[in-house]
Amino acid sequence: MEKVKIGVLGVQRGNSMISFSRDYDKCELVAICDYWEEGLMKKKEELNDDRITYYLDYEEFLKHDMDAVILANYANEHAPFAVKALKAGKAVFSECLPFQTMKQAVELIETVEETGGFYMYGENYCYMPAPREMRRDYQKGLIGEFEYGEGEYLHNCESIWHGITQGKPDHWRNNMYANFYCTHSMGPLVHITGMRPVSVIGLETPYNERTARMGTKEGGIGVEMVTFENGGVAKSLHGVGCSRDSVYYNIWGSLGQEESNRECQGVTAAIQIFKSLDEFEGENKGNKYINDYPIDEYAEAAKSYGHGGSDFYCMKEFVDYILGNKDADIIDVYEACDMFLPGMFGYRSVLAGNIPMEIPNLRDKAVRDQWRNDTWCTDPKVAGDMLVPSYSKGNPDVPQEVYDKVREKWLNK
């Protein structure tokens, strides 16, 4: 295979992946799918490329001659689409999130195992410059044994809520819980250390005026205090109802500490990195400061992509792996679980009064058997009799006029 033939599901979030598939010389964009016909036709007009086929139907899209499918659809719907793609013989790059129920998690894992297909979780924040550098240093042993970490993804979404929810009361973003969208904060900590989270205590901040104006039913911010398999502890902080944006990562090890800049400091998220490392424990050598991107041959090209260049690098690793580079930096289905389950079980902890919750190891079939029929979630279309509220104190009553205002703003734009 000289080039990977790629199809993208989702023209909105998938825009970055569409650009990559046209720009990177090792792949070729051959198909795009979206049920939103207006958006799909606008993309067709914009690209003006007869080599690309456009689909409104996912089943027909999967019949196209292509090697890989990029899932950039709704974040709570990735698993069923990934299962279908894997069964159709396609490699899968699944954008955030990997699944929304334990039942979906079990089916996804077992489909990967049974088909032998290639699945990569597209947690792009792992590929921002600072987390990438931290991972390299950790793997080299420069940071030492993991002791403590912090990950933040705080995003005040009020100004863009109309564009990403279109004023739909049943949109997944309006029905998620505060701990749900956790892998931007938790994922890099898992990927840097390569260790599995084993337990979590979850917390949730109160529903606030911003979330009320947006129409989302969740608490403002979700927090997970996570214990890793070696006993190290991490704090994961994320939410859409916060007053300011912040992306930030911090790793403490037995040989010192590394941290990124914060987005709210006026520098693009997780670009700068501060190091304070010892060759031997206790020397306290002081700080080394690195500014801007770690340099490699793709650094300039990556700068034009979103999320600090991470949209470029995660796709590059996916394509390179398909083409035979088994040393590519990928995130497999098991690590995807390790990134998401702290949030899911963090909210279970919130609902149970903030008690510690064990995080299941879904690599073990015996453990999977305990969860294969579990549909616990906040999505009424999926949960059945295991539906839980989006806010721990009960779903707030959101007047229809709130959604009407958000939709009017979207239509006017």
N, C-alpha and C positions, 0 to 999 in steps of 0.2 A: 504494500500500500504506500503510494507516494504522498497522497493527500487524504485527509479525513473529510468525508462528506458529511456536512452538519445540517440538521434541521432545528429550528428554534420555535418553541411554543411560548407565545406571549410577546406582543410587540411593544409593550410599555416598559416593564423591567428588562425585557429581553433586548432592548435597543443596544446596550453595551455589548452583549454577546453577538448580536448581528454585526456590529461594526468590527469586532475582533475576527469573526469568521470570514469577513471580506478582506481584512487587512493582513492577517498572519499568513505567511507563504506556505505553511504546512497544512492548511485546511481550505475548504471550499464551502460556501453557503449555498445549499441547493433547495431548501424549502422553509417556509414560515407558516405557522398556524396560529389562529386566534378566533374565538367565537365572536369577538367584537368586529363586525364587518367594516364599520366605518374606519376604525383604526387600522385594520389590515389593508384596506384599499389606499389609505393615505400613505402607509409604508410602501406599498407597491409603487405608487406614483413617485414617491421620494427616491426610491432606489433605482427605478427605471432600468431593470436588469432582467432580460428575458430568460436568463439561465436559472432564475429562482421561480419555484412553483408555490402558489399560495393556497392555503386550505382553511376552510371554516370548520371542518370535521376532523377530529383527532384520529379517529380510526382510519380514515382515508390517508391522512398525513403519515401514519406509521407504515403504510404500504409503499411509500416513496423509497427509491433507491438511495439510501443514506446509511452511514456507519454509526452516527451518534445523534442523540436527541438532547437538546438543552431545555430544561424545564424552568421557565420563568413565569409560570402561571401563579394563581393565588397561593399564598404561603401555606394555607391549611389543606391544600388539595394535591400536593406533590406526590405523595406515596402511591395513590391509585394510578396516576399517570406513569410513574416510574415502573410500577409492576407491569403494566401493559407494554411499555417500551422494551423492557428486558425480555419479556416473553416473545416479543417480535424480533429479537435478536439484535437490538440496538444497544450500544453503550449509552450510559445515562449520566448527565451532569445535572444534578438537582439543586436548584437555588434554594434559598432559605424559605421554609424549614423542611426537615426530612419527612415528618409525619405529624398527625395531631392526636392519634390514639395509640395505645399499646397494641391493639389488634392490628392496626396498620403497620406498626413497627415490626411485629412478628412476621406478617405476610411479606413485607419488603425484604427483610433479612433472608427469609427462606427462599424467596424468589431469586435473590442474588446467589445463594448457595446452590440451588437446584439447577439454574440455567448456566452457572459459571460465567455470567455476564459481568461486565465492568461497570460499577457504580461509583461515582464520586460525588461527595457532598460539596457544594459550592460555597462554603463559608469564606467569603472573600476577605473578611477582616483579618484572617490568619495571614494574608499575603500583603498586608500593608508593610511599609519598610521597617518600622520598629519591631513588630512581632516576628517578621522574617529574620531579622538580625538576632533577636532574642533566642529564637529556636536554634539558629546555627550555633550560637554561643553555648546554649544549654547542652546541645548534642556533643559539643567538643569538651564538655566538662568544665567550662570556664566559670559558670555560675555556681557549680557544686550541686549538692542535693537540695531539691525544692523544699522550702519551708513555709512560704506565704506568698500569695499573689492577689492582685486586684485587676479586675476588668470592668470598664464602663462603656456603655453605649446609651447615652441620654440624648434624646432627639425631640425637641419641642416641635411637634408636627402640626400645630394649629394652622400655620400659614399655608400648608400644602394639603391639608386634610380633604379639601374639596376635590383636588386633582387625583388623589389616590383612593377615595371612597365614592366619589360621585354622588354623595348624599344618600347612599343606599343604606337603610336601617339594618339590613341583614348582611352587610359586607363583613368579611371576617375580621377586619380591623376594628369594627364597632362591637364585635362580640367576643374578642379574645380576652384573656385574663392578664393581669399585669406581669406575671412571671413567664408568659408564653414566648415572647420574642427574645429569647435569652442568648442565642448562639453568637451574636456579635460581641457580647461581653465575655461569655464563658468559653466560647470556642477557641480563641487564641491561647488561653491558659492551658487548655487540654492539649492543644497542638504543640505548644512550646515544650511542655514537660513530657508528653507522650504517656501520661498516666491516667488511670481511670478514676473518676469521682465515685465514691462509695456511699456517701450519705449527705443529706442536705437539711438545713433549717431554712424555711422560707418566710419572708416578710413582705408586706404590701403597704404602701402609703395610702392615705385616704383619697377617695374620689374628690376632685377639686373643680374649681370654676372653669379651668381650661378644658378638662375632659368633658364637662357638661356642655360647653359651647360647641365642642367638636361632635358630640353625639356618641362617643365611645362609652362603654359601660364599665370599663376596668378601673382599678385604682391607678393613681398617678404614676407610681414607680414600683417595680418589682425588685426584690433583693434576695439573693441566695448566699448563705454561708455554707460552703462546701468543704467536706473533708475528702482528701485524695487517698489513694491506696497506701501511700507511704506515711500517712498521718499528717502531711502538710495541709494547710487550710487556705482557702481562697474566698474572696468576696466578689460576687458578680452583681452589678448594678445596672439596671436598664429600664427604659420606659419612654412613653410618648407624651405624658402629661406633665413633664418637668418644665421649669421656667427658662432653662438655658440648655444648649447643646454641650455634650462632652464625650469625647472618645479618648480613652486612656488605658494603658497597661503597665503593670508593675510586677516584677518578679524578684523575690528575695530567696537567695540560696545560701548554702553554707560558706560560699566564697565571696559573697557580696550581693549586690543589687543592681538591677537595670530597670529603667522606666522610660516611657515615652513622654513626649509633650502632651498637653491636653488641648483638644480642639478649641476650647473656649479661651485659650491663651493667644489666639489670633494667628496661629499657624495651622496649616492643613493637618488633619487628624493623623496622629501616629507617624509623623515623618521624622521628627527628631528623636534621638535616643541619648539618654544619660547613663553612663556606666560608672560603677564604683565597685571594682573587683579586686580580690587578693589572689596571689598565686598560692598562698597558704592561708589557712583560716586565721583571722585576727590581725593581719598586717595593716589593714585600713589604708590602702595606697591613695585613695582619693578618686576624683572624677575624671572621666574621659568624655568629651563632648563630641558627638557626631551630628552634623547638620545635613538635612536633605536626604536624598535617596542613597542607599548603598549602591555603588556603581557596578553595573554589569552591562552587557552588550544591548540589553533591552530597556535600560532605564529611561532613555529619552522617549522611546515609543510609549512606554507605560504611563508617562506623565500626562498624556492626553486622555487617559481613561479615568473613569470615576473611582471614588473611594480610595484616594491616594495611590492610584495605579494598580490597586489590588484586583480590579476586574480583569485587567490584562493578564496578570501572573497566574491567577487560579485557572483561567482558561488555557493558558499556555501549558501548564503542567498536565492538564487533562488530555490535551491533544498529543503532547510528547509521550505520555504513557501509552496511549493507543498505538503510537508509531514505534513502540518497542523500548522506550526508556523506562525500565522498571525501577530506576532510582528517582524518578520524578516525584515531586513533593505533592502527594495526593492525600485526600481524606476519604477513607473507605466507610462502608455502611456502619460498622461497629463504632468507629470513632464519631460518626455523626450522632449515634445514640448517646455517646458519652457527653457530647456537647449540648444536646437538647433535654435529656432526662433530668438534669438538675433543675431546670425551669418547671417542667411538668410536675415533678415530685416536690419542688419548692412550693407550688400552689396547693398541692395536696397537704403539705405541711401547714400552710396558712389556714386552710379550711379546718384543719384538725387542732388549731390553737397553737401553731408555731412549734410543734414537736418535731424532733429529728425523724427523718424518713430515710430508710435504706434505698439506695438507687440500684435497681436490678441490673445484673450483668447479662445482657441478652445474647452474648456469645454462647451461653449455655442453654441447650435445648430444654433441659429440665426446668430451667427458670422461665424460658419462653412459654412452656406449657401452662404456667400459672397465669399468663396474661393474654393468651391468644384470643380470648373472647371479650376483652376489656375495651369498652367504647367510651370510657369516661372522658368527657370534654365539654366545652361550652357551645358546641355547634349543634343546634337542634336537628339538623338534617342527618347527623351521623350518630349522635349520642344514644338515641333511643331512651331507655329508662335509666341511663347513667348520666343524664344531663346535669351539669353543675352551673351555678351562676357565674357570671363574668367578674363579679365583685363579691368579696367574701361576706359582706353584710347584706347581700341580696342585690339583684339588678336594680339600678336606679330607674326611675320612670322618666324616660326621655320624651318630651313632647314632639309630635310630628313636625311642628314648625321649625325645630332645630334642624332636622334633616332637609326640610324644604329650603331653608336659608343656605345650607351647604350646597345643595343641588343647584340652586339658582346661581350661586357663585361659579360653580363648575360650568353650567350652561353658558353663562355670560363670557367666561374665558374662552 
